Amino acid sequence: MSTVHRSARTRAVGAVAAVGALALVVGCGGSDDSATGGGKQDGKVTITMGMFGVMGFKETGLLEQYEKENPNVDIKAEVAGDEQTYYTALQTRLAAGKGLKDIQGIEIGRAKEIVDTQSGKFADFSDVAGTDHFLPWKQSQITTEDGKVLGLGTDIGPMAVCYRKDYFEQAGLPTDREEVAQLWAGDWKKYVEVGRTFKKDFKGDKVAYMDAASGLFNAMVYGYPEQYYNAKGDLIYDTNPAVKEAWNLAADAAEADLTAKLRQFQPGWDPGLANGTFATAVCPAWMLGHIGEKAGPANKGKWDVAKAPKGANWGGSFLGVVEQSPVKEEAKKLVAWLTAPEQQAHIFKKQGSVPSSQKALETPEVQNVTSEYFNNAPIGQIFGAAAQDIPDKQVLGRKDGTIKDTFSQGLTLIEQQGAKRDKAWQTTAERIEKAVG
């Protein structure tokens, strides 16, 4: 069995503070705003890539492997630490028609905007053979109404709950991950009720039950096919029962003082992990590495992973190829290889990014992966099963990422400033209308 300890990965759009604006360059080349992509010279093909966070292709050695298997190919990859910084630069370069890489990463919260407004700038993958291995809903998120496929899927964000075994024991709660999962099986309301029990019975210095109300909100909302937009592209956040249900339960948790009054990936959250100020966090698969890194060696084995009350998808990305790339076909071939089942399984084993490939999810290479940091939790089985619980239809909207962040800020008004939930909702709605109008 394999053990995963994963570096932090920017997934929630705009969630991670910038750690370098398009600064970290891997390979031999740097940024050139006047150029567009790579090229061909003396029998050598140069392919450039623009990515964000820790997408895993460079970190797990796949780019180097591809170059070894294809000696005529030289890959130059530029990686931004922060997705929001990356996407702002990508929008500018798309508008200017220069400075683009041959291959560009696309975060799930941006996919709909790319599909609706930039489809002419990206190459079509519908003619690429061997790309029928993805989960049924994944590729639909990057496909236009007339069937143009603007990229291929990398990872997804199936849901679990990370919890501190030692704190659960101090509260008289079960610590075995299967027994813990049964405490809240089938209903996020049960998760909050466990929090009330935890708060009442915990013996020791004050520890919050959960890190953030916004984490609970996101986990609930992303468990439904429609969140902030309907399939027609209309804003429905203010009438969608799923959003209101998530808001009210997250507000319940905040008002009951069950949270550490933090926002995930914002100042205070990392120290909270290091200092053990909260007992649980709703955690998509990609979050495990960040928790392990920031909680540090002193907390190894204290954290564990349990099945979430309901399935949901929070996060995921794609790789697209720019239409005007001088090495478009070679870049498409590279993207198909990087997102193939074998390579997706490899990245999961090395850093825990859950494959969007149905075929990869079913392989022993994924199913047998465990996490030493999280008490040897069988994360391949946990997140593989969680991936199957994600609704088959996932409707995206143009400003999903912006709306998600605005709701997180709105819940912070309740947690940190004591605002009434109705007033916080009104403020949030006004901010959303201003941001997307």
Steps between C-alpha positions, in 0.01 A plus 500: 500500500610854431521790739400854409629823649391777275621858466244779514289542191298807408152375414228718643505796264661803659542313827875490542703813551744565219838335545644629176335649195594283208843475656601139546640373173576136439690378202739733321288796393341800663209731421484700178190713454580570136518134404226246453597149590786286383602396153705269281865536416763254372270203555431603861152586626466743790168494689422763761258453790330751731371351827416590860539351844628144516336327204743211532641468150839646580503405868453128437749480213251457215635783285850358529369154417325626187816671383696177548242303303488773233861624460399758240267677747608771744237609755521839669245542779423818693311461828319771698455433870161669511219413258333839521821675394545241225148543363521879498815474289339240273200726435732787411702285263192352335368849437835618361561185299860474619699367790300175500652158558424209268329320790303692764353367824132578561353482852146365529364832626615663175393225260155636419634848434760353263234291324263795459743777414829353379413185305655638184835539673535131592557191286241223469574163662190324367709335228764361740484121535508323835337775705179316592620392845381798706217514752177573312463858624862614485545568130155658465629787715749604232285426194313764298139463391611408149725223631843664501715358781733773626721284720545174687439442870775468757372441854175536694410589858293225663409572859589356840532629856840524664491470878731492801482156661647623826243777534212265424627271775511795743136569414394139556428448131603199288841527337485217245446656157211271407324562830559873463349496152191330642449790741401727212415256222258639243438847644718807558263597782636198689850637453393820675321304774822308568659842540254595769585179686870566453474850641301382802719200590852600393744479792794730471593846379254662264502340156249588229313214336555619141728750336257703292131530425593569137655155465172340605309730263716407201481129571121512508452722194734295283298187574224619266492506118413872501650755734512866398383470137254280316573320174376803304762721663255690722606602851298293748701526824227710662221252420689168506386302809841327512678831552255620764521165683880516502498864614264433789685193627835677475347795685369257765855376555637853520232624739548194724870587530605172343757657266847645548375810314751451221494492122679214333832606345469849646721648778456310824402167344851359464594592859172341607617175344843526658362586845208257492228758557226296328400135483351456150517647154295416195774387263497435129778259406736773389490659848669209677847602392450854624376380838793263534751768410358776720404283799856370487685191623388555859141417402574201277265212581264722700296580189283243322253500210135392506234478232297818460124502569427545129695499175618823344765637268701801610777583259676356199672627188559455129781542250418685179705580189500846346359498145777717358779289649770427239527149644129439555491133401810415704352685799171312469692173495683600818174598675339169406799314644512705822130441566497132403396251771855381566633850560200602713554192718869589529424853622252369756756256638761774526297798623135408545326677212194281438466398133215625286553182299245232583745238376777628727271503804438128458868399488686341794754781469230739622293271720799390709635846582520586870609814687761449767442848640126438544543189712546280190150583379410308180448820303492317167191311612344794686534755223448245223162414652427869562559571132221259412263691730541827308183588304531403134403852396710796610373834371762774493451877473720780374571651840484192723834573662411862575165403649654227713750743647227757565294247696808410703544867585133524591524215748803666652275796585302264723802323648731794561269800530187348649278610212148359482469241226230689310707818498809305395302338219379840379855636500623191316228528236583867441867415458421218258278720284773762486770245418316313225285783365 
